[in-house]
Amino acid sequence: MRIACLKHVEYEGPAYFPDWATRQGHVLEEFLVPRDGLPGVGDHDKVIVIGGPMSVWETDRHPWLDEEKRFLADILSAGIPALGICLGAQLLAEQFGAKVQTGDHKEIGWFDVQLEPRARTTWLGNALPNRFQSFFWHGDFFDLPGGAEPVASSEAHHVQGFVLGNCLGLQFHLEATPTWTRRLVKRDAHELVAGRFIQSAERICAATPQCYSENHRLLDRVMDRWLALDQKMKVRRPASSVIS
């Protein structure tokens, strides 16, 4: 299977996803959107959209965001399954008509995630446990898109993920690796200021190997279910969806 992975900055790469793809025998093609542009619609079986420090509305600073939004609109219209992580989830939520905005606080570090009961009624099934810990680094939040099922919540915010048809958006980073996390801490250290939901660099980097491996085990389960989806689950975006 060919999977496109859309990146937004060089230092925030796909982390565990390449290892997962290699082990599963899939081809994962990375596109650093500001530099490489976007693949053709239909060139890949599925699309993963990962994170970045920008906000979905910062099209003046990042003109390529308009092109990416048009691409996402096209793949969603074609029924191509999409997985969004952090900024990627925010971009998908926006396409489905949800409001994305800066929150009252940032959420940076390892925090408990509470599974929403309705998530089990979706194709995710029992992929995720009722409670687990994962890594967050974001300051923007989204409302639940119309017609979507909520996946998870945290103490910081009540919407941390959604399922809508064959699309999944997650605010947290099951794909995080120690190297990826340390790079983010070094590059964006200025964001690690005192805050209720902001952990110190030392605490973030003290996460055990077991913490990462458990997140990867959960991501494996999620990906198994996501890969089984096809275009039969195509969903209609509301007329108010943002295309560009």
Backbone bond lengths (Angstrom), bond angles and torsions (degrees), N, CA, C in turn:
res aa  C-N    CA-C-N  psi(-1)  N-CA   C-N-CA  omega(-1)  CA-C   N-CA-C  phi
1 M - - - 1.462 - - 1.525 109.66 -
2 R 1.315 116.45 139.13 1.468 121.69 178.12 1.522 109.17 -100.27
3 I 1.331 114.91 126.72 1.458 121.15 -177.33 1.522 108.53 -126.23
4 A 1.324 116.82 128.61 1.465 121.37 175.24 1.518 108.90 -90.45
5 C 1.335 116.01 139.35 1.462 121.71 176.51 1.524 107.96 -122.08
6 L 1.323 117.01 113.19 1.457 122.02 -178.17 1.519 109.89 -91.21
7 K 1.342 116.32 119.72 1.465 122.84 177.88 1.525 109.04 -106.47
8 H 1.335 115.79 157.81 1.460 119.69 -177.03 1.521 113.54 -119.93
9 V 1.324 117.64 -24.08 1.465 123.16 172.60 1.520 107.61 -141.83
10 E 1.318 116.02 150.89 1.461 120.59 -175.24 1.523 112.11 -62.67
11 Y 1.338 116.57 -39.34 1.465 119.16 -172.28 1.532 113.81 -77.72
12 E 1.322 117.99 -13.81 1.465 120.56 177.90 1.521 108.56 -109.69
13 G 1.325 114.21 80.24 1.451 120.45 -174.94 1.523 112.92 -89.24
14 P 1.332 116.52 -168.39 1.466 121.33 -173.95 1.519 115.00 -79.55
15 A 1.340 117.80 -1.44 1.463 121.85 173.20 1.534 111.75 54.52
16 Y 1.324 117.37 -112.94 1.464 121.94 -174.45 1.525 113.55 -77.41
17 F 1.313 118.36 -18.21 1.467 120.43 -173.49 1.534 113.96 -56.92
18 P 1.349 120.95 -43.39 1.467 118.97 178.93 1.528 113.11 -60.76
19 D 1.337 117.26 -40.57 1.466 119.92 177.73 1.527 110.40 -62.49
20 W 1.317 115.54 -42.92 1.467 119.66 178.22 1.527 110.74 -60.43
21 A 1.334 117.12 -46.65 1.463 120.91 -177.04 1.525 111.34 -63.47
22 T 1.327 116.53 -43.18 1.464 120.42 179.72 1.522 110.72 -61.74
23 R 1.306 116.20 -45.55 1.464 120.31 -178.71 1.525 111.65 -64.10
24 Q 1.330 116.77 -33.61 1.461 121.09 -178.21 1.525 113.06 -88.36
25 G 1.328 117.04 -5.45 1.452 120.41 178.54 1.517 114.63 80.57
26 H 1.333 117.59 24.31 1.461 122.10 178.70 1.526 110.34 -103.29
27 V 1.313 116.23 158.89 1.463 122.12 175.98 1.522 108.19 -100.20
28 L 1.336 116.23 118.04 1.463 121.69 177.83 1.524 107.96 -107.73
29 E 1.316 116.82 113.47 1.464 121.86 179.84 1.521 109.64 -103.86
30 E 1.335 115.67 122.85 1.460 121.34 -177.24 1.525 110.82 -93.69
31 F 1.324 115.40 137.98 1.466 122.33 177.01 1.524 108.35 -128.42
32 L 1.333 117.13 110.77 1.460 121.01 171.85 1.519 105.83 -79.95
33 V 1.316 116.44 97.24 1.464 122.06 -165.63 1.527 113.72 -53.25
34 P 1.346 120.42 -46.09 1.469 118.79 -179.15 1.524 113.49 -61.49
35 R 1.331 117.34 -26.04 1.464 121.59 -177.64 1.523 112.85 -102.38
36 D 1.332 116.73 -44.50 1.464 121.61 -171.80 1.520 113.86 -94.24
37 G 1.312 117.00 -15.36 1.454 118.79 -172.52 1.514 110.52 77.82
38 L 1.314 116.16 -159.41 1.459 122.16 -173.36 1.521 111.38 -120.27
39 P 1.327 117.18 152.19 1.466 119.04 175.62 1.521 110.20 -71.71
40 G 1.311 115.58 171.22 1.453 119.44 174.69 1.519 110.70 -76.34
41 V 1.306 116.40 147.15 1.463 120.32 176.22 1.531 108.26 -64.70
42 G 1.306 116.70 125.76 1.454 120.49 -178.49 1.512 114.12 93.21
43 D 1.351 117.24 -3.76 1.466 119.63 177.27 1.522 111.77 -71.55
44 H 1.323 116.68 -21.50 1.460 121.58 -176.41 1.528 109.95 -129.56
45 D 1.319 114.21 154.64 1.463 119.89 -179.62 1.521 112.06 -74.35
46 K 1.334 116.18 -32.86 1.454 121.68 -178.21 1.526 108.82 -147.62
47 V 1.336 115.46 162.84 1.466 120.82 -177.19 1.523 109.45 -132.57
48 I 1.341 115.35 131.14 1.461 122.68 172.52 1.519 107.76 -110.01
49 V 1.312 117.25 131.75 1.467 122.47 178.23 1.522 107.16 -119.10
50 I 1.341 116.82 116.79 1.460 119.13 -174.59 1.530 111.04 -100.36
51 G 1.340 116.59 -163.25 1.454 121.18 -167.83 1.514 115.77 -88.14
52 G 1.322 113.90 -174.48 1.454 122.34 179.53 1.514 109.38 174.27
53 P 1.332 118.13 161.49 1.467 121.36 -174.87 1.520 114.48 -81.00
54 M 1.313 118.06 -10.12 1.467 120.46 -177.16 1.525 111.65 -84.16
55 S 1.325 115.58 164.86 1.463 121.85 175.73 1.524 109.39 -100.75
56 V 1.317 116.93 156.68 1.464 120.80 -174.02 1.524 112.47 -62.75
57 W 1.337 117.35 -24.82 1.470 120.57 -176.47 1.529 113.39 -91.98
58 E 1.324 118.43 0.18 1.464 120.94 -175.33 1.530 111.92 -84.91
59 T 1.311 116.15 51.74 1.462 120.34 -177.39 1.527 112.57 -73.48
60 D 1.325 118.18 -23.49 1.468 119.79 176.43 1.523 110.59 -67.56
61 R 1.319 116.55 -41.48 1.468 121.36 179.01 1.516 111.53 -77.46
62 H 1.325 116.44 -29.46 1.467 121.62 -175.85 1.531 108.55 -131.94
63 P 1.330 118.11 78.83 1.475 121.27 -175.40 1.526 113.90 -57.45
64 W 1.321 117.24 -27.28 1.459 120.59 -179.61 1.532 112.09 -64.12
65 L 1.340 117.26 -18.06 1.463 119.54 177.39 1.526 111.74 -60.03
66 D 1.340 116.35 -36.17 1.464 119.25 178.01 1.527 110.73 -61.03
67 E 1.332 116.08 -42.81 1.465 120.02 179.41 1.528 110.66 -65.08
68 E 1.328 115.77 -40.92 1.462 118.52 179.75 1.526 111.17 -65.00
69 K 1.321 116.94 -38.77 1.468 119.80 178.12 1.526 111.36 -63.80
70 R 1.331 116.86 -38.96 1.470 119.53 176.70 1.524 110.61 -65.05
71 F 1.331 115.92 -39.88 1.463 120.22 177.41 1.525 110.57 -61.63
72 L 1.328 116.73 -46.04 1.461 120.01 179.40 1.524 111.14 -62.22
73 A 1.324 116.68 -40.95 1.467 119.74 176.87 1.521 110.58 -58.95
74 D 1.324 116.53 -40.56 1.465 120.68 -178.42 1.525 112.08 -68.49
75 I 1.344 117.11 -43.28 1.467 117.50 -178.41 1.527 110.62 -70.66
76 L 1.324 117.11 -34.03 1.462 119.05 177.49 1.521 110.52 -67.23
77 S 1.323 116.75 -39.44 1.464 120.32 176.97 1.521 111.33 -64.39
78 A 1.336 116.18 -32.02 1.462 121.05 179.00 1.522 112.35 -81.85
79 G 1.330 117.15 -7.17 1.459 120.30 179.12 1.507 114.51 80.77
80 I 1.328 118.20 16.07 1.467 121.31 -179.96 1.524 108.88 -75.33
81 P 1.330 118.76 126.03 1.463 121.04 -178.63 1.527 111.85 -61.21
82 A 1.329 116.28 137.32 1.460 121.91 -178.80 1.520 110.08 -129.71
83 L 1.333 114.63 141.66 1.460 122.83 175.37 1.519 107.84 -122.91
84 G 1.319 117.57 122.34 1.454 121.95 179.74 1.514 111.25 -114.55
85 I 1.338 115.83 134.50 1.459 122.10 178.13 1.521 108.68 -118.05
86 C 1.324 117.90 125.74 1.468 123.60 176.47 1.534 110.45 58.17
87 L 1.336 119.32 -112.21 1.464 120.19 176.37 1.523 110.61 -55.32
88 G 1.327 116.87 -38.79 1.459 120.15 178.68 1.516 112.37 -60.29
89 A 1.331 116.76 -39.63 1.464 120.64 177.16 1.521 110.83 -66.93
90 Q 1.334 116.22 -37.48 1.464 120.49 178.67 1.528 110.92 -65.77
91 L 1.324 116.61 -39.66 1.462 120.21 177.61 1.527 111.14 -64.73
92 L 1.331 116.95 -41.18 1.464 119.86 177.71 1.527 110.72 -66.16
93 A 1.328 116.46 -44.29 1.465 119.82 179.59 1.524 110.67 -58.81
94 E 1.328 116.43 -41.16 1.466 120.76 178.46 1.521 110.73 -62.48
95 Q 1.329 117.24 -41.19 1.456 120.56 178.88 1.524 111.80 -61.87
96 F 1.324 116.12 -29.92 1.463 120.37 179.55 1.523 112.43 -90.56
97 G 1.324 116.18 12.62 1.456 120.31 173.14 1.509 116.17 90.05
98 A 1.336 118.38 5.48 1.461 120.83 -179.16 1.527 110.97 -80.96
99 K 1.302 115.66 152.75 1.458 121.58 176.89 1.518 109.47 -82.13
100 V 1.336 116.45 130.70 1.463 122.68 175.55 1.520 107.22 -115.84
101 Q 1.320 117.11 130.62 1.456 119.64 -177.47 1.522 110.80 -151.91
102 T 1.323 115.66 161.09 1.454 120.98 175.65 1.520 109.41 -70.80
103 G 1.322 116.04 133.93 1.455 120.30 -178.33 1.516 112.64 -82.70
104 D 1.308 115.32 175.74 1.460 120.84 177.28 1.519 111.68 -72.05
105 H 1.304 116.69 -15.96 1.460 121.26 -178.08 1.526 108.66 -153.35
106 K 1.314 115.83 157.53 1.461 120.75 172.72 1.523 108.70 -89.43
107 E 1.311 114.48 159.40 1.465 121.94 178.59 1.523 106.86 -126.75
108 I 1.325 116.09 104.71 1.462 121.41 -174.79 1.523 108.86 -134.18
109 G 1.318 116.25 118.16 1.454 120.68 178.33 1.518 112.06 132.90
110 W 1.325 114.81 -166.58 1.459 122.11 -178.94 1.526 109.34 -96.89
111 F 1.320 115.76 118.82 1.460 120.17 -176.04 1.529 110.74 -135.72
112 D 1.322 114.36 158.00 1.462 120.15 177.17 1.523 110.48 -69.23
113 V 1.312 114.67 139.94 1.462 122.81 176.11 1.522 107.70 -116.84
114 Q 1.310 116.21 131.45 1.462 121.84 179.00 1.528 109.29 -106.98
115 L 1.316 116.66 120.76 1.462 120.20 178.50 1.528 109.94 -69.88
116 E 1.318 115.75 136.36 1.459 120.61 174.75 1.535 109.19 -81.62
117 P 1.322 118.12 133.46 1.475 120.72 -176.90 1.527 113.41 -53.71
118 R 1.325 117.19 -35.61 1.469 119.82 -177.92 1.526 112.40 -67.31
119 A 1.332 117.00 -18.08 1.466 119.32 178.51 1.522 111.22 -61.50
120 R 1.322 116.33 -31.31 1.466 119.98 -177.84 1.523 112.11 -71.21
121 T 1.322 117.31 -16.53 1.464 120.42 178.45 1.525 111.61 -84.80
122 T 1.330 117.30 -5.93 1.462 122.03 179.19 1.522 109.75 -94.59
123 W 1.329 115.67 -177.09 1.464 119.75 178.45 1.530 112.61 -65.54
124 L 1.335 118.21 -12.54 1.468 119.78 175.35 1.520 111.36 -65.15
125 G 1.330 116.64 -31.07 1.459 120.18 179.45 1.517 112.09 54.35
126 N 1.339 115.65 -124.57 1.463 121.09 -179.48 1.523 112.29 -102.48
127 A 1.333 117.26 28.39 1.468 120.36 -178.59 1.522 112.17 -62.10
128 L 1.326 116.94 -33.61 1.460 121.46 -177.47 1.523 110.12 -116.41
129 P 1.335 117.36 144.69 1.465 120.33 177.91 1.524 111.02 -76.82
130 N 1.312 115.39 171.57 1.462 119.45 -179.07 1.523 112.44 -63.54
131 R 1.316 116.66 -31.81 1.460 120.73 -179.58 1.523 109.19 -146.89
132 F 1.294 116.64 136.41 1.459 122.02 177.96 1.518 108.44 -157.08
133 Q 1.317 116.39 172.21 1.456 121.47 179.63 1.521 109.09 -113.85
134 S 1.330 116.34 138.38 1.458 120.48 178.21 1.525 109.58 -145.04
135 F 1.333 115.03 175.32 1.458 121.38 -174.21 1.530 110.59 -100.21
136 F 1.316 114.98 136.94 1.467 122.28 179.13 1.526 109.77 -125.02
137 W 1.340 115.18 146.83 1.464 120.49 167.97 1.530 107.24 -155.29
138 H 1.315 116.03 88.83 1.461 118.95 -179.52 1.521 110.42 -161.14
139 G 1.324 114.68 156.30 1.456 121.54 176.46 1.513 112.47 -123.78
140 D 1.334 116.53 -8.83 1.464 121.96 178.25 1.526 109.25 -103.79
141 F 1.322 115.20 146.80 1.459 121.91 -177.53 1.526 109.21 -132.11
142 F 1.323 116.62 159.84 1.467 119.52 177.72 1.517 110.60 -129.32
143 D 1.326 114.73 153.02 1.457 120.92 171.54 1.529 108.87 -77.76
144 L 1.297 116.52 162.75 1.461 120.52 177.19 1.521 109.08 -70.67
145 P 1.342 117.73 123.61 1.471 119.32 178.34 1.531 111.38 -61.32
146 G 1.321 116.40 149.34 1.450 120.76 177.11 1.518 111.43 -59.68
147 G 1.309 117.21 132.30 1.454 121.84 179.46 1.510 114.53 85.69
148 A 1.335 117.50 -7.26 1.463 121.36 -178.63 1.523 110.77 -86.38
149 E 1.327 115.09 158.91 1.457 121.27 172.13 1.527 108.56 -104.62
150 P 1.330 118.20 135.77 1.466 120.31 178.59 1.521 110.64 -71.77
151 V 1.317 116.39 143.63 1.461 121.35 -179.54 1.521 111.65 -100.90
152 A 1.327 116.73 -46.51 1.458 119.19 -172.07 1.519 110.69 -156.84
153 S 1.327 114.44 164.35 1.453 121.76 175.42 1.521 108.23 -140.17
154 S 1.319 116.05 167.98 1.460 121.86 173.42 1.518 107.84 -140.05
155 E 1.315 116.67 174.62 1.465 119.51 178.45 1.521 110.95 -61.36
156 A 1.336 116.55 -31.30 1.464 120.56 -176.75 1.522 112.92 -75.59
157 H 1.338 117.37 -31.35 1.465 119.19 -176.22 1.516 109.88 -158.35
158 H 1.332 115.64 147.18 1.463 120.05 -173.85 1.521 113.70 -85.57
159 V 1.339 118.59 -10.91 1.467 120.76 177.09 1.526 108.46 -122.51
160 Q 1.328 116.16 106.36 1.461 120.98 179.48 1.525 111.74 -119.36
161 G 1.308 116.46 11.84 1.453 119.68 177.00 1.519 110.85 173.24
162 F 1.331 115.23 161.25 1.469 120.15 179.22 1.519 110.30 -153.07
163 V 1.312 114.49 155.21 1.463 123.17 170.07 1.517 107.40 -119.32
164 L 1.320 115.76 131.20 1.462 120.94 174.36 1.520 107.53 -142.00
165 G 1.331 116.22 106.77 1.457 119.94 -175.70 1.517 110.21 60.90
166 N 1.333 116.63 -127.44 1.464 120.42 -179.55 1.526 112.50 -95.35
167 C 1.325 116.53 20.06 1.466 121.59 179.51 1.524 110.48 -112.28
168 L 1.327 114.80 142.97 1.459 122.19 178.79 1.519 109.18 -132.68
169 G 1.321 116.83 130.79 1.458 121.61 174.89 1.514 109.93 -121.79
170 L 1.341 116.73 130.07 1.460 122.33 179.81 1.520 109.69 -129.26
171 Q 1.319 117.60 132.16 1.458 121.16 177.21 1.523 111.70 -80.54
172 F 1.312 118.66 -20.95 1.462 122.43 -175.49 1.524 110.66 -100.33
173 H 1.343 114.51 163.24 1.466 121.33 -168.89 1.531 111.59 -110.28
174 L 1.316 116.85 82.17 1.460 119.82 172.91 1.519 111.44 -63.82
175 E 1.323 116.83 -21.87 1.469 121.77 -176.22 1.517 113.67 -83.52
176 A 1.331 118.68 -4.41 1.466 122.02 -175.67 1.527 111.62 -57.11
177 T 1.323 116.02 142.07 1.462 123.39 172.83 1.526 107.68 -123.36
178 P 1.342 118.64 162.50 1.469 119.71 179.11 1.523 113.07 -57.28
179 T 1.328 117.55 -44.13 1.466 120.59 -179.97 1.519 111.04 -64.05
180 W 1.306 117.32 -44.09 1.464 122.83 179.12 1.517 110.74 -60.80
181 T 1.336 116.53 -44.57 1.462 121.12 -178.68 1.520 111.23 -65.60
182 R 1.333 117.21 -44.87 1.471 120.06 179.33 1.522 111.05 -62.11
183 R 1.323 116.90 -37.81 1.466 120.31 178.39 1.528 110.67 -63.64
184 L 1.312 116.21 -42.26 1.461 120.42 179.29 1.531 110.78 -64.92
185 V 1.322 116.46 -42.58 1.469 121.22 179.10 1.522 110.57 -61.42
186 K 1.314 116.86 -41.64 1.465 120.49 -179.77 1.522 111.25 -69.62
187 R 1.320 116.64 -43.62 1.463 120.73 -175.21 1.530 112.33 -72.36
188 D 1.321 117.58 -37.52 1.465 121.64 -175.34 1.526 112.08 -115.14
189 A 1.336 116.03 35.28 1.470 120.87 -178.03 1.524 112.47 -58.76
190 H 1.332 116.82 -27.21 1.468 120.21 -178.79 1.531 112.72 -63.85
191 E 1.329 116.96 -18.08 1.464 119.95 179.92 1.527 112.77 -84.28
192 L 1.329 116.50 -11.28 1.465 120.17 -175.38 1.526 110.63 -86.57
193 V 1.306 115.50 64.71 1.461 122.49 177.22 1.529 108.74 -97.92
194 A 1.308 116.04 164.27 1.461 119.62 -178.44 1.523 110.77 -59.99
195 G 1.304 115.84 131.05 1.460 120.87 179.98 1.513 109.96 -169.07
196 R 1.316 116.08 156.71 1.457 120.80 -176.74 1.517 112.43 -59.51
197 F 1.325 116.53 -36.80 1.460 120.88 -177.36 1.527 111.34 -117.70
198 I 1.324 116.52 32.38 1.464 121.54 176.24 1.519 108.41 -125.10
199 Q 1.309 116.80 116.11 1.455 121.99 179.07 1.526 110.65 -89.22
200 S 1.313 115.88 160.73 1.464 121.10 178.08 1.523 109.97 -75.03
201 A 1.330 115.53 161.19 1.465 120.55 177.15 1.523 110.41 -58.44
202 E 1.326 116.16 -39.82 1.462 120.49 -178.70 1.525 111.08 -63.47
203 R 1.302 116.05 -43.36 1.466 119.30 -179.42 1.520 111.12 -68.26
204 I 1.321 116.89 -40.58 1.464 120.32 178.78 1.519 110.87 -60.90
205 C 1.331 115.75 -46.62 1.470 120.38 -175.27 1.523 112.75 -77.87
206 A 1.330 117.17 -7.71 1.460 120.47 179.39 1.525 112.50 -83.88
207 A 1.313 117.27 -0.95 1.469 119.99 178.72 1.523 110.36 -56.92
208 T 1.311 116.90 137.27 1.456 121.74 -175.21 1.529 111.46 -79.19
209 P 1.332 117.17 158.81 1.467 119.70 174.42 1.526 112.02 -55.79
210 Q 1.333 116.56 -34.33 1.458 120.13 179.63 1.529 111.45 -63.93
211 C 1.335 116.24 -33.00 1.462 120.03 178.75 1.529 110.24 -63.44
212 Y 1.329 115.95 -45.38 1.468 119.97 178.19 1.529 111.26 -66.54
213 S 1.325 116.67 -45.18 1.466 119.31 -176.81 1.526 111.36 -63.89
214 E 1.330 117.56 -34.27 1.460 120.17 177.46 1.523 110.61 -67.66
215 N 1.335 117.31 -40.50 1.463 120.33 176.05 1.519 110.82 -62.44
216 H 1.325 116.93 -39.81 1.462 120.14 179.84 1.528 110.82 -68.07
217 R 1.310 116.68 -36.49 1.466 120.05 176.67 1.529 110.13 -62.09
218 L 1.319 116.34 -41.87 1.462 120.07 178.21 1.522 110.99 -66.79
219 L 1.337 116.44 -40.37 1.464 119.41 178.60 1.523 110.67 -63.86
220 D 1.334 117.24 -39.21 1.465 120.05 175.78 1.528 110.75 -54.88
221 R 1.312 116.58 -43.73 1.464 121.17 -178.77 1.527 111.05 -66.70
222 V 1.326 115.97 -41.61 1.465 119.98 177.62 1.521 110.45 -63.03
223 M 1.336 116.40 -45.10 1.457 120.62 -176.54 1.521 111.79 -66.54
224 D 1.324 117.40 -36.32 1.468 120.17 176.50 1.524 110.62 -56.50
225 R 1.303 116.20 -42.75 1.461 120.44 -178.78 1.525 111.61 -74.44
226 W 1.324 116.28 -38.74 1.467 119.80 179.50 1.527 111.01 -65.29
227 L 1.332 116.81 -39.64 1.461 120.43 -179.50 1.523 112.12 -65.87
228 A 1.314 116.51 -24.99 1.464 119.90 -178.79 1.528 112.21 -76.83
229 L 1.344 117.18 -10.70 1.460 120.83 -178.34 1.521 111.03 -79.36
230 D 1.309 116.09 157.86 1.456 120.25 176.46 1.521 109.74 -139.79
231 Q 1.316 115.88 -170.52 1.456 120.52 -175.06 1.527 112.71 -75.33
232 K 1.322 118.20 -4.69 1.460 120.15 177.18 1.525 111.13 -65.31
233 M 1.349 116.38 -19.60 1.456 120.45 -179.27 1.521 111.65 -94.55
234 K 1.307 117.49 17.67 1.460 121.97 179.18 1.524 110.71 -49.39
235 V 1.339 115.81 135.65 1.463 120.37 -179.95 1.518 109.76 -116.00
236 R 1.309 115.06 149.17 1.463 120.85 178.19 1.524 109.04 -87.81
237 R 1.330 115.97 126.72 1.462 119.97 176.19 1.518 109.11 -79.72
238 P 1.339 117.58 145.13 1.463 119.80 178.98 1.513 111.53 -65.87
239 A 1.319 116.63 157.35 1.465 121.18 -178.09 1.509 112.20 -60.57
240 S 1.340 116.93 -24.05 1.461 120.88 -178.96 1.512 113.27 -84.72
241 S 1.345 117.81 1.97 1.455 120.72 -178.56 1.516 111.05 -57.96
242 V 1.325 114.75 147.15 1.457 120.73 179.44 1.513 108.80 -88.29
243 I 1.312 117.17 123.23 1.457 121.49 179.21 1.515 110.82 -102.83
244 S 1.288 118.18 -35.11 1.465 120.45 -179.88 1.507 109.40 -149.92
